[in-house]
Amino acid sequence: MSPLSPEERLLIQHINWMTQKLNKNNLTRTKAYLDFYQAHPEIHWALLGHMVSRNGGWNMTDLKGGQLSRLLTEQEAEFYFSFLERGNWLIFQDAFPQFLLYEASKQYRKNLFYLLPYFHVSIFMETIWNYFWEKRDTYILTVGQIINEQKYLELRILSNPTYKKEVLNTLQFKLQDLFDLNHILFPFEDKGKVHFIGQTLHHFKQVQERILLGKRLYFILFSDITRLNSVEAWAMRVPHSGSRKDYWPHIFNNVDEGLPGTLLKSRVKSCELTKGSPRIYSPRLDMAWKNRKHRPPETEDWFKDWQVIRYLVDDIENVDGEILHEYCKTLEKFELAAIAKKAISILD
């Protein structure tokens, strides 16, 4: 790398400072993605990242909410949160410097992506950004970012011995396919009613499946301009709090309405509360978890196999995004599992 000019050093310092400032927790990250997308709508991954990060926040608060918390010990919930938070933090500290460098390139009308190595961004993404700067191909850029972030996580999270032992190999994690826990929901409004599109991820530990899921989610989000505008409008109207009350206030509440000692019974049927039932507790993120300090990420580049470029082929089609029925069934499964576990503890 060539010696840096004073202006380049200042730019790198500013980008590092901004990234650190906005990487405090899932709430600040999620808002930063949306703010960037509003300023630069040609960067599609920023909106995709915002919507997926909302789901990450909901998964974090589920660990302290009225359903999943009954199925996990405090230690298990802590490990799960650490796993989710570390992944959310890592993706932001890798992706957001890329965004800010693109913003600076637009401002100075000059390709500045030769500075990406100073942020330990993969050579793969340097190539992708250079191509985008010349060709303005939003599809290649977005899918390139999907590949990059999943490969980046694979090296730093999924291959981590601690997370393998405490999270990925646990019985609860293996049961995620049973509960369809890995729903990615994109809420949007139509005629005053909230609707959902999205996908469910099975086989979380397989990087290929996560990349293909990202491509399907991208297709669902951007293939229909009317629906895209509705998703954007919903995201801008409803600030991300981490509570599932954000999108379904008639089922979830960020205040616990349950009474201690109350007999557990099934409260949800076809995504509606049964008559007289309290809403499911879903706390705000800032009430559920404190901010965490993170160790610096590993700087090794994940890009070692050129064949990963095969994922750049535009081969996703006929994905309708229907997910409501599947998600409603998941809510019912959680209720029944919590009741069953409560009954077993009473018998013991």
C-alpha positions in Angstrom: 0.0 0.0 0.0 1.3 3.4 -1.0 2.0 6.1 1.7 -1.1 8.0 2.6 -1.7 11.7 2.2 -2.9 13.8 5.2 -6.3 14.0 3.6 -6.5 10.2 3.2 -5.4 9.7 6.9 -8.1 12.1 8.1 -10.7 10.3 6.0 -9.8 6.9 7.4 -9.9 8.3 10.9 -13.3 9.8 10.3 -14.7 6.6 8.9 -13.4 4.6 11.8 -14.8 7.0 14.2 -18.3 7.1 12.6 -18.4 3.3 12.3 -17.5 2.9 16.0 -20.0 5.6 17.0 -22.9 3.9 15.2 -21.9 0.3 16.1 -23.0 0.5 19.7 -26.0 -1.9 19.5 -28.5 -3.4 17.2 -30.7 -0.2 17.4 -28.0 2.2 16.2 -26.8 -0.2 13.5 -30.3 -0.8 12.1 -31.0 2.9 12.0 -27.7 3.7 10.3 -28.4 1.3 7.5 -31.8 3.0 6.8 -30.4 6.5 7.0 -27.7 5.5 4.5 -30.2 4.0 2.2 -32.3 7.1 2.2 -29.3 9.2 1.2 -28.0 6.6 -1.3 -30.9 4.5 -2.6 -28.8 2.9 -5.3 -27.0 0.9 -2.5 -29.7 -1.8 -2.2 -27.9 -3.8 0.4 -28.4 -0.9 2.9 -32.1 -1.5 2.9 -31.7 -5.2 2.9 -29.3 -5.0 5.7 -31.7 -2.7 7.6 -34.6 -5.1 7.3 -32.5 -8.2 8.2 -31.0 -6.3 11.2 -34.5 -5.6 12.4 -35.0 -9.3 12.5 -31.8 -9.7 14.4 -33.0 -7.3 17.0 -36.3 -9.2 17.4 -34.3 -12.4 17.8 -32.3 -10.8 20.6 -35.3 -9.6 22.6 -37.1 -12.9 22.1 -34.5 -14.3 24.4 -35.9 -12.2 27.2 -39.5 -12.3 25.9 -42.6 -14.2 27.0 -42.1 -17.3 24.8 -38.5 -18.3 24.2 -37.3 -17.2 27.6 -39.4 -20.1 29.1 -37.5 -22.6 27.0 -33.9 -21.4 27.8 -31.8 -21.1 31.0 -30.3 -17.6 31.7 -26.9 -19.0 30.7 -28.2 -20.3 27.4 -29.9 -17.0 26.6 -26.7 -15.2 27.4 -24.7 -17.4 24.9 -27.4 -16.9 22.3 -27.4 -13.2 22.7 -23.5 -13.1 22.6 -23.7 -15.1 19.3 -26.3 -12.8 17.7 -24.7 -9.6 18.9 -21.2 -10.5 17.8 -22.5 -11.4 14.3 -24.5 -8.2 14.1 -21.5 -6.1 15.2 -19.1 -7.8 12.9 -21.2 -7.3 9.8 -21.6 -3.6 10.6 -18.0 -2.9 11.2 -17.2 -4.6 7.9 -20.0 -3.1 5.8 -20.3 0.4 7.0 -16.8 1.6 6.2 -17.5 0.4 2.7 -20.6 2.6 2.6 -18.8 5.7 4.0 -16.0 5.3 1.5 -18.5 5.1 -1.3 -20.1 8.3 0.1 -16.7 10.0 0.1 -16.1 8.8 -3.4 -19.3 10.4 -4.6 -18.5 13.6 -2.7 -15.0 13.9 -4.2 -16.0 12.4 -7.6 -13.1 10.0 -7.3 -12.8 6.3 -6.8 -11.4 5.9 -3.3 -11.8 2.1 -3.0 -8.1 1.6 -3.0 -8.4 2.6 0.7 -10.6 -0.5 1.6 -7.5 -2.5 2.7 -7.0 0.0 5.6 -10.4 -1.3 6.9 -9.4 -4.9 6.4 -12.2 -5.3 3.8 -11.8 -8.3 1.5 -10.0 -7.9 -1.8 -13.2 -9.5 -3.2 -15.2 -6.4 -2.2 -12.6 -4.0 -3.5 -13.0 -5.7 -6.9 -16.8 -5.5 -6.7 -16.9 -1.8 -5.7 -14.5 -0.9 -8.5 -16.8 -2.7 -10.9 -19.8 -0.9 -9.5 -18.1 2.5 -9.8 -17.6 1.9 -13.5 -20.8 -0.1 -14.5 -23.4 1.0 -11.8 -24.6 -2.6 -11.7 -26.7 -2.7 -8.5 -27.4 -6.4 -8.7 -23.7 -7.4 -8.8 -22.9 -5.0 -5.9 -25.7 -6.3 -3.7 -25.1 -10.0 -4.3 -21.4 -9.4 -3.9 -22.1 -7.8 -0.5 -24.4 -10.8 0.5 -21.5 -13.2 -0.4 -19.0 -11.1 1.4 -20.9 -10.8 4.7 -21.8 -14.5 4.9 -18.3 -15.6 4.1 -17.0 -13.0 6.6 -19.3 -14.5 9.3 -18.3 -18.0 8.4 -14.7 -17.3 9.1 -15.2 -15.3 12.3 -18.4 -16.8 13.9 -19.5 -20.1 12.5 -15.9 -21.5 12.7 -15.4 -20.2 16.2 -14.9 -23.1 18.7 -16.7 -21.4 21.6 -19.8 -20.6 19.5 -19.8 -24.1 18.1 -19.8 -25.6 21.6 -22.1 -23.3 23.4 -24.6 -22.4 20.6 -24.3 -24.2 17.3 -24.1 -27.7 18.8 -26.7 -27.3 21.5 -30.0 -29.1 21.5 -31.9 -25.8 21.3 -30.1 -24.7 18.2 -30.7 -28.0 16.5 -34.4 -27.6 17.3 -34.6 -24.4 15.3 -35.7 -26.4 12.2 -38.5 -27.8 14.3 -39.6 -24.4 15.4 -38.8 -22.6 12.2 -37.0 -20.0 14.4 -35.1 -18.4 11.5 -37.9 -16.4 10.0 -36.9 -13.2 8.2 -39.9 -11.0 8.0 -40.4 -7.8 5.9 -43.5 -6.0 7.2 -45.3 -3.6 4.9 -48.7 -1.8 4.9 -51.4 -2.2 2.3 -54.8 -0.5 2.8 -54.0 0.2 6.4 -53.1 -3.3 7.3 -49.7 -4.8 8.0 -48.7 -7.7 5.7 -45.5 -9.8 5.6 -43.2 -11.2 3.0 -40.0 -13.1 3.7 -38.3 -16.4 4.0 -37.3 -19.1 6.5 -33.7 -20.2 6.8 -33.1 -23.9 7.4 -29.6 -25.4 7.8 -28.2 -22.1 9.3 -24.7 -23.6 9.6 -24.3 -24.0 5.8 -22.8 -20.9 4.2 -24.2 -21.8 0.8 -27.8 -21.8 2.3 -27.3 -18.4 3.9 -26.0 -16.9 0.6 -28.9 -18.3 -1.4 -31.3 -17.0 1.3 -29.8 -13.6 1.0 -30.3 -13.7 -2.8 -34.0 -14.8 -2.4 -34.6 -12.0 0.2 -33.1 -9.5 -2.2 -35.3 -10.7 -5.0 -38.4 -10.5 -2.8 -37.6 -7.0 -1.5 -36.7 -5.3 -4.8 -38.6 -7.3 -7.5 -41.9 -5.4 -7.0 -41.6 -1.6 -6.9 -45.0 -1.0 -5.3 -44.3 -3.4 -2.5 -40.7 -2.0 -2.2 -42.1 1.5 -1.7 -44.5 0.1 0.9 -41.7 -1.7 2.8 -39.7 1.5 2.8 -42.6 3.6 4.0 -43.2 1.2 6.9 -39.6 1.2 7.9 -39.4 5.0 7.9 -42.7 5.3 9.8 -41.9 2.6 12.5 -38.7 3.2 14.4 -36.9 0.0 15.3 -37.1 -0.7 19.0 -36.3 -4.4 19.0 -39.8 -5.3 20.3 -42.0 -7.3 18.1 -44.7 -4.8 19.1 -43.3 -2.7 16.3 -45.2 -4.6 13.7 -47.9 -6.5 15.7 -49.1 -4.4 18.7 -52.3 -6.5 19.0 -50.3 -9.6 19.8 -47.0 -8.3 21.4 -46.4 -5.7 24.1 -43.2 -4.3 25.5 -44.8 -4.4 29.0 -45.3 -7.8 30.6 -49.1 -8.2 30.9 -48.9 -11.7 32.5 -49.6 -12.2 36.2 -47.2 -14.3 38.3 -48.6 -17.8 39.0 -51.1 -17.6 36.2 -51.9 -20.9 34.5 -50.2 -21.1 31.1 -52.5 -21.7 28.2 -52.3 -21.3 24.5 -52.9 -17.7 23.6 -52.4 -17.5 19.8 -54.5 -19.1 17.1 -54.0 -18.1 13.4 -52.0 -15.0 14.5 -54.8 -13.7 16.7 -54.9 -13.7 20.5 -57.6 -15.9 22.0 -60.3 -14.0 23.9 -59.2 -12.6 27.2 -55.5 -13.5 26.8 -52.7 -11.1 27.7 -50.4 -10.0 24.9 -47.0 -11.8 24.5 -44.2 -10.0 26.3 -41.6 -8.6 23.8 -39.3 -6.0 25.5 -37.4 -3.2 23.8 -33.8 -4.0 23.1 -32.4 -1.3 25.4 -34.5 -2.7 28.2 -33.5 -6.3 27.6 -29.7 -6.1 27.0 -26.9 -3.7 27.9 -24.4 -2.6 25.3 -21.4 -4.9 24.9 -17.7 -4.2 24.3 -16.2 -6.3 21.5 -12.7 -7.5 20.9 -11.2 -6.4 17.6 -12.1 -8.7 14.7 -9.7 -11.0 13.0 -8.1 -9.4 9.9 -7.7 -12.5 7.8 -9.3 -12.3 4.3 -11.9 -14.9 3.7 -11.4 -14.8 -0.1 -9.4 -17.9 -1.1 -11.6 -19.6 -3.7 -12.4 -17.8 -6.9 -15.4 -20.1 -7.6 -17.4 -18.1 -5.1 -18.2 -15.8 -8.1 -20.7 -18.4 -9.3 -23.1 -17.0 -6.7 -23.1 -13.7 -8.7 -25.3 -15.4 -11.4 -28.8 -14.0 -11.5 -30.6 -17.4 -11.0 -33.3 -16.6 -8.4 -36.9 -16.6 -9.8 -40.5 -17.3 -8.8 -40.0 -16.6 -5.1 -43.4 -15.3 -3.8 -42.2 -14.5 -0.2 -45.3 -16.0 1.5 -44.5 -16.4 5.1 -47.4 -15.4 7.3 -48.9 -18.9 7.7 -45.6 -20.4 8.6 -44.8 -17.6 11.1 -48.3 -18.0 12.7 -47.7 -21.7 13.2 -44.3 -20.9 14.9 -46.0 -18.7 17.4 -48.4 -21.5 18.3 -45.5 -24.0 18.5 -43.7 -21.8 21.0 -46.8 -21.5 23.2 -47.3 -25.2 23.3 -43.6 -25.9 24.0 -43.6 -23.4 26.9 -46.7 -25.0 28.3 -45.2 -28.5 28.0 -42.0 -27.4 29.7 -44.0 -25.8 32.5 -45.9 -29.0 33.1 -42.8 -31.1 33.2 -41.2 -28.7 35.8 -44.3 -29.0 38.0 -44.2 -32.8 37.8 -40.5 -32.8 38.7 
